[in-house]
Amino acid sequence: NADQLLAIVREVDSEWFGVNLDTGNFHSADPYQELEQAAPYAITVQVKVEVKPEGQEKQPADLERIIKILRGVGYRGFVAWEYEAAEDARTAIPGYLNQLKALIG
């Protein structure tokens, strides 16, 4: 979870150490809250199209909310796309990329 991740970051306490913020790796009741906690320490970001809140099935990620979180902390680094959803990647990815491009601007 974000608390454990940030405990490591704070213990290392180096400007050369940060977080690869993977939007699909938080599985608490509110993964977006954990993303907000970890986002200030992000040096790279991997965006996934799904999230899996605790006790729930996978659901579409709120890409607009994710980008808002990143902008809110002034993130200006790279955003990698990691697609793991069930829909065929060749048909799904173009739509997601268009949505992400529109959100990033």
mmCIF file of the C-alpha atoms, coordinates in Angstrom:
data_MODEL
# 
_entry.id   MODEL 
# 
loop_
_atom_site.group_PDB 
_atom_site.id 
_atom_site.type_symbol 
_atom_site.label_atom_id 
_atom_site.label_alt_id 
_atom_site.label_comp_id 
_atom_site.label_asym_id 
_atom_site.label_entity_id 
_atom_site.label_seq_id 
_atom_site.pdbx_PDB_ins_code 
_atom_site.Cartn_x 
_atom_site.Cartn_y 
_atom_site.Cartn_z 
_atom_site.occupancy 
_atom_site.B_iso_or_equiv 
_atom_site.pdbx_formal_charge 
_atom_site.auth_seq_id 
_atom_site.auth_comp_id 
_atom_site.auth_asym_id 
_atom_site.auth_atom_id 
_atom_site.pdbx_PDB_model_num 
ATOM 1   C CA . ASN A 1 1   ? 0.000   0.000  0.000   1.00 0.00 ? 1   ASN A CA 1 
ATOM 2   C CA . ALA A 1 2   ? 1.008   3.652  -0.266  1.00 0.00 ? 2   ALA A CA 1 
ATOM 3   C CA . ASP A 1 3   ? 1.998   3.939  3.401   1.00 0.00 ? 3   ASP A CA 1 
ATOM 4   C CA . GLN A 1 4   ? 4.463   1.055  3.097   1.00 0.00 ? 4   GLN A CA 1 
ATOM 5   C CA . LEU A 1 5   ? 5.830   2.376  -0.188  1.00 0.00 ? 5   LEU A CA 1 
ATOM 6   C CA . LEU A 1 6   ? 6.352   5.859  1.207   1.00 0.00 ? 6   LEU A CA 1 
ATOM 7   C CA . ALA A 1 7   ? 7.996   4.494  4.356   1.00 0.00 ? 7   ALA A CA 1 
ATOM 8   C CA . ILE A 1 8   ? 10.711  3.059  2.113   1.00 0.00 ? 8   ILE A CA 1 
ATOM 9   C CA . VAL A 1 9   ? 11.067  6.309  0.162   1.00 0.00 ? 9   VAL A CA 1 
ATOM 10  C CA . ARG A 1 10  ? 11.398  8.312  3.368   1.00 0.00 ? 10  ARG A CA 1 
ATOM 11  C CA . GLU A 1 11  ? 13.911  5.875  4.834   1.00 0.00 ? 11  GLU A CA 1 
ATOM 12  C CA . VAL A 1 12  ? 16.134  6.070  1.750   1.00 0.00 ? 12  VAL A CA 1 
ATOM 13  C CA . ASP A 1 13  ? 15.793  9.867  1.921   1.00 0.00 ? 13  ASP A CA 1 
ATOM 14  C CA . SER A 1 14  ? 17.577  10.694 -1.327  1.00 0.00 ? 14  SER A CA 1 
ATOM 15  C CA . GLU A 1 15  ? 16.730  13.101 -4.116  1.00 0.00 ? 15  GLU A CA 1 
ATOM 16  C CA . TRP A 1 16  ? 17.862  10.297 -6.450  1.00 0.00 ? 16  TRP A CA 1 
ATOM 17  C CA . PHE A 1 17  ? 15.230  7.849  -5.236  1.00 0.00 ? 17  PHE A CA 1 
ATOM 18  C CA . GLY A 1 18  ? 11.542  7.936  -6.040  1.00 0.00 ? 18  GLY A CA 1 
ATOM 19  C CA . VAL A 1 19  ? 8.501   5.954  -7.087  1.00 0.00 ? 19  VAL A CA 1 
ATOM 20  C CA . ASN A 1 20  ? 7.518   4.276  -10.347 1.00 0.00 ? 20  ASN A CA 1 
ATOM 21  C CA . LEU A 1 21  ? 3.850   5.123  -9.887  1.00 0.00 ? 21  LEU A CA 1 
ATOM 22  C CA . ASP A 1 22  ? 1.884   2.204  -11.330 1.00 0.00 ? 22  ASP A CA 1 
ATOM 23  C CA . THR A 1 23  ? -1.798  3.096  -11.310 1.00 0.00 ? 23  THR A CA 1 
ATOM 24  C CA . GLY A 1 24  ? -2.837  -0.554 -11.196 1.00 0.00 ? 24  GLY A CA 1 
ATOM 25  C CA . ASN A 1 25  ? -0.833  -1.530 -8.124  1.00 0.00 ? 25  ASN A CA 1 
ATOM 26  C CA . PHE A 1 26  ? -3.010  -0.059 -5.394  1.00 0.00 ? 26  PHE A CA 1 
ATOM 27  C CA . HIS A 1 27  ? -5.780  -2.378 -4.213  1.00 0.00 ? 27  HIS A CA 1 
ATOM 28  C CA . SER A 1 28  ? -7.241  -0.594 -1.190  1.00 0.00 ? 28  SER A CA 1 
ATOM 29  C CA . ALA A 1 29  ? -10.871 0.467  -0.928  1.00 0.00 ? 29  ALA A CA 1 
ATOM 30  C CA . ASP A 1 30  ? -9.837  3.764  -2.593  1.00 0.00 ? 30  ASP A CA 1 
ATOM 31  C CA . PRO A 1 31  ? -6.861  3.279  -4.926  1.00 0.00 ? 31  PRO A CA 1 
ATOM 32  C CA . TYR A 1 32  ? -7.085  6.905  -6.070  1.00 0.00 ? 32  TYR A CA 1 
ATOM 33  C CA . GLN A 1 33  ? -6.436  8.122  -2.533  1.00 0.00 ? 33  GLN A CA 1 
ATOM 34  C CA . GLU A 1 34  ? -3.285  5.997  -2.474  1.00 0.00 ? 34  GLU A CA 1 
ATOM 35  C CA . LEU A 1 35  ? -2.251  7.364  -5.869  1.00 0.00 ? 35  LEU A CA 1 
ATOM 36  C CA . GLU A 1 36  ? -2.612  10.860 -4.426  1.00 0.00 ? 36  GLU A CA 1 
ATOM 37  C CA . GLN A 1 37  ? -0.376  9.909  -1.493  1.00 0.00 ? 37  GLN A CA 1 
ATOM 38  C CA . ALA A 1 38  ? 2.372   8.485  -3.691  1.00 0.00 ? 38  ALA A CA 1 
ATOM 39  C CA . ALA A 1 39  ? 2.162   10.914 -6.633  1.00 0.00 ? 39  ALA A CA 1 
ATOM 40  C CA . PRO A 1 40  ? 4.440   13.605 -5.136  1.00 0.00 ? 40  PRO A CA 1 
ATOM 41  C CA . TYR A 1 41  ? 7.258   11.028 -5.134  1.00 0.00 ? 41  TYR A CA 1 
ATOM 42  C CA . ALA A 1 42  ? 6.707   9.813  -8.718  1.00 0.00 ? 42  ALA A CA 1 
ATOM 43  C CA . ILE A 1 43  ? 9.682   9.865  -11.054 1.00 0.00 ? 43  ILE A CA 1 
ATOM 44  C CA . THR A 1 44  ? 7.918   7.762  -13.701 1.00 0.00 ? 44  THR A CA 1 
ATOM 45  C CA . VAL A 1 45  ? 4.299   6.743  -14.184 1.00 0.00 ? 45  VAL A CA 1 
ATOM 46  C CA . GLN A 1 46  ? 2.746   3.597  -15.639 1.00 0.00 ? 46  GLN A CA 1 
ATOM 47  C CA . VAL A 1 47  ? -0.924  4.033  -16.467 1.00 0.00 ? 47  VAL A CA 1 
ATOM 48  C CA . LYS A 1 48  ? -3.194  1.012  -16.619 1.00 0.00 ? 48  LYS A CA 1 
ATOM 49  C CA . VAL A 1 49  ? -6.732  1.047  -17.970 1.00 0.00 ? 49  VAL A CA 1 
ATOM 50  C CA . GLU A 1 50  ? -8.158  -0.811 -14.966 1.00 0.00 ? 50  GLU A CA 1 
ATOM 51  C CA . VAL A 1 51  ? -8.034  -0.550 -11.184 1.00 0.00 ? 51  VAL A CA 1 
ATOM 52  C CA . LYS A 1 52  ? -9.066  -3.171 -8.643  1.00 0.00 ? 52  LYS A CA 1 
ATOM 53  C CA . PRO A 1 53  ? -10.346 -1.719 -5.379  1.00 0.00 ? 53  PRO A CA 1 
ATOM 54  C CA . GLU A 1 54  ? -10.263 -4.053 -2.383  1.00 0.00 ? 54  GLU A CA 1 
ATOM 55  C CA . GLY A 1 55  ? -13.089 -6.579 -2.429  1.00 0.00 ? 55  GLY A CA 1 
ATOM 56  C CA . GLN A 1 56  ? -14.260 -5.557 -5.898  1.00 0.00 ? 56  GLN A CA 1 
ATOM 57  C CA . GLU A 1 57  ? -13.794 -6.729 -9.464  1.00 0.00 ? 57  GLU A CA 1 
ATOM 58  C CA . LYS A 1 58  ? -11.495 -4.866 -11.821 1.00 0.00 ? 58  LYS A CA 1 
ATOM 59  C CA . GLN A 1 59  ? -13.096 -1.719 -13.148 1.00 0.00 ? 59  GLN A CA 1 
ATOM 60  C CA . PRO A 1 60  ? -12.149 0.892  -15.738 1.00 0.00 ? 60  PRO A CA 1 
ATOM 61  C CA . ALA A 1 61  ? -9.607  3.372  -14.448 1.00 0.00 ? 61  ALA A CA 1 
ATOM 62  C CA . ASP A 1 62  ? -10.724 6.976  -14.172 1.00 0.00 ? 62  ASP A CA 1 
ATOM 63  C CA . LEU A 1 63  ? -8.043  8.361  -16.487 1.00 0.00 ? 63  LEU A CA 1 
ATOM 64  C CA . GLU A 1 64  ? -9.258  11.925 -16.019 1.00 0.00 ? 64  GLU A CA 1 
ATOM 65  C CA . ARG A 1 65  ? -8.857  11.602 -12.251 1.00 0.00 ? 65  ARG A CA 1 
ATOM 66  C CA . ILE A 1 66  ? -5.395  10.052 -12.627 1.00 0.00 ? 66  ILE A CA 1 
ATOM 67  C CA . ILE A 1 67  ? -4.188  12.901 -14.853 1.00 0.00 ? 67  ILE A CA 1 
ATOM 68  C CA . LYS A 1 68  ? -5.706  15.433 -12.436 1.00 0.00 ? 68  LYS A CA 1 
ATOM 69  C CA . ILE A 1 69  ? -3.747  13.822 -9.576  1.00 0.00 ? 69  ILE A CA 1 
ATOM 70  C CA . LEU A 1 70  ? -0.517  13.994 -11.588 1.00 0.00 ? 70  LEU A CA 1 
ATOM 71  C CA . ARG A 1 71  ? -1.096  17.610 -12.576 1.00 0.00 ? 71  ARG A CA 1 
ATOM 72  C CA . GLY A 1 72  ? -1.946  18.475 -8.984  1.00 0.00 ? 72  GLY A CA 1 
ATOM 73  C CA . VAL A 1 73  ? 1.528   17.475 -7.830  1.00 0.00 ? 73  VAL A CA 1 
ATOM 74  C CA . GLY A 1 74  ? 3.266   19.089 -10.797 1.00 0.00 ? 74  GLY A CA 1 
ATOM 75  C CA . TYR A 1 75  ? 4.361   15.810 -12.403 1.00 0.00 ? 75  TYR A CA 1 
ATOM 76  C CA . ARG A 1 76  ? 6.090   16.498 -15.721 1.00 0.00 ? 76  ARG A CA 1 
ATOM 77  C CA . GLY A 1 77  ? 7.799   13.182 -16.473 1.00 0.00 ? 77  GLY A CA 1 
ATOM 78  C CA . PHE A 1 78  ? 7.136   10.296 -18.774 1.00 0.00 ? 78  PHE A CA 1 
ATOM 79  C CA . VAL A 1 79  ? 3.877   8.354  -18.767 1.00 0.00 ? 79  VAL A CA 1 
ATOM 80  C CA . ALA A 1 80  ? 4.157   4.735  -19.918 1.00 0.00 ? 80  ALA A CA 1 
ATOM 81  C CA . TRP A 1 81  ? 1.127   2.770  -20.993 1.00 0.00 ? 81  TRP A CA 1 
ATOM 82  C CA . GLU A 1 82  ? 0.725   -0.781 -19.690 1.00 0.00 ? 82  GLU A CA 1 
ATOM 83  C CA . TYR A 1 83  ? -2.265  -2.607 -21.124 1.00 0.00 ? 83  TYR A CA 1 
ATOM 84  C CA . GLU A 1 84  ? -3.448  -5.750 -19.311 1.00 0.00 ? 84  GLU A CA 1 
ATOM 85  C CA . ALA A 1 85  ? -7.214  -5.715 -19.881 1.00 0.00 ? 85  ALA A CA 1 
ATOM 86  C CA . ALA A 1 86  ? -9.152  -8.570 -21.479 1.00 0.00 ? 86  ALA A CA 1 
ATOM 87  C CA . GLU A 1 87  ? -10.228 -6.732 -24.634 1.00 0.00 ? 87  GLU A CA 1 
ATOM 88  C CA . ASP A 1 88  ? -7.940  -7.260 -27.626 1.00 0.00 ? 88  ASP A CA 1 
ATOM 89  C CA . ALA A 1 89  ? -5.155  -4.688 -27.410 1.00 0.00 ? 89  ALA A CA 1 
ATOM 90  C CA . ARG A 1 90  ? -5.245  -3.897 -31.139 1.00 0.00 ? 90  ARG A CA 1 
ATOM 91  C CA . THR A 1 91  ? -8.820  -2.682 -30.889 1.00 0.00 ? 91  THR A CA 1 
ATOM 92  C CA . ALA A 1 92  ? -8.787  -1.221 -27.370 1.00 0.00 ? 92  ALA A CA 1 
ATOM 93  C CA . ILE A 1 93  ? -5.548  0.751  -27.236 1.00 0.00 ? 93  ILE A CA 1 
ATOM 94  C CA . PRO A 1 94  ? -6.299  3.343  -29.957 1.00 0.00 ? 94  PRO A CA 1 
ATOM 95  C CA . GLY A 1 95  ? -9.361  4.574  -28.049 1.00 0.00 ? 95  GLY A CA 1 
ATOM 96  C CA . TYR A 1 96  ? -7.498  4.719  -24.749 1.00 0.00 ? 96  TYR A CA 1 
ATOM 97  C CA . LEU A 1 97  ? -4.589  6.560  -26.351 1.00 0.00 ? 97  LEU A CA 1 
ATOM 98  C CA . ASN A 1 98  ? -6.925  9.131  -27.862 1.00 0.00 ? 98  ASN A CA 1 
ATOM 99  C CA . GLN A 1 99  ? -8.524  9.647  -24.457 1.00 0.00 ? 99  GLN A CA 1 
ATOM 100 C CA . LEU A 1 100 ? -5.133  9.978  -22.760 1.00 0.00 ? 100 LEU A CA 1 
ATOM 101 C CA . LYS A 1 101 ? -3.848  12.413 -25.414 1.00 0.00 ? 101 LYS A CA 1 
ATOM 102 C CA . ALA A 1 102 ? -6.949  14.567 -24.969 1.00 0.00 ? 102 ALA A CA 1 
ATOM 103 C CA . LEU A 1 103 ? -6.463  14.626 -21.199 1.00 0.00 ? 103 LEU A CA 1 
ATOM 104 C CA . ILE A 1 104 ? -2.753  15.408 -21.339 1.00 0.00 ? 104 ILE A CA 1 
ATOM 105 C CA . GLY A 1 105 ? -3.200  18.036 -24.023 1.00 0.00 ? 105 GLY A CA 1 
# 
